[in-house]
């Protein structure tokens, strides 16, 4: 589900097959990063303004591994703001 959503977001911003795109004001979003401690409590929250998916690496789905799939993606953004907690 996550991979499908990320691919859709990337394609919406820049469709390489149709060489079409969308304005940043339509695909950029406000995001949050939550940092947790060892007891799974949120210790800091960072707000990310005008974030968008810049790249997403291909994954191997050959079925040889029994581990969860890891998705590697690059998010670009304009600026951040510490909402609560500490800066790391």
N, C-alpha and C positions, 0 to 999 in steps of 0.2 A: 504494500500500500504506500509506504513512504517513498520508495523508488519511483513508483508511478506518478505520485504527486510532484516530486522534484523534477522528473522529466517533463511533465506538463508545464510547470512553471518556466523551465528553461526554454522549451519550445515556444511558449507564449511570448517571451521576451525577444527571442531571435530564432525564427524558423529557418534553419539552414537549407532545407529542401526547397522551400518556396521563395527563399531569399526575401522574406518579409519580416517585419518586426513591429514592435509596439513602442509607444513613448514610455519613458521611464516613469512618469507620473502614474501610469496604469499598471505597471508590474512591480514597482518597488513597494516594500512593505515595512512596517515597524515590527521588529522582532525583539525577543528577550533571551538573554543567557542567564541561566540559574546555576550557581555554583553550590554544590552540596558538601557537607562534611561527612565523616565516616559513619555517623548515625543517620544519614540520609535527611538531614535538616538543611533547608536553604540558608546559606550564610551570606550570600550576596546576589544581587540582581542587577544586571546591566541592560539598559534599553539601547537597541541598535536602530538608528534612523535610516530610512531609505535603503534597506537591504534588498539584495537580489542575488539570485543564483548566477554565478559567472561561468563555472565549468562543473562538469560531473563526469568522473571516470567511469569507463565501462567495467562491468563485473563479469566474472566467470560463473556460468550456471550449468556446468557440465555434470553436476550431481556427484562428483567424486568426494567432496568434503561434507562432513556431517555437522559443520559449525555454522552459526548464523552468518548471513551475508552482511558484509560491511560495505557501506556506501561512502565513497570519498567524494566530497564536493567542496567547491570554493565559493564562499559568500562574499560579495563586495558590499560596501556600505559607505555612507557619507560621514557619520560621526556617531559617537556613543556617549551615554550618560549613565553614571553610577546611580542607581535608584535607591538601593539600600545595601548595607554591609560594608565591605572593605574592598579596595582595589588590590588585585594580585599582581 
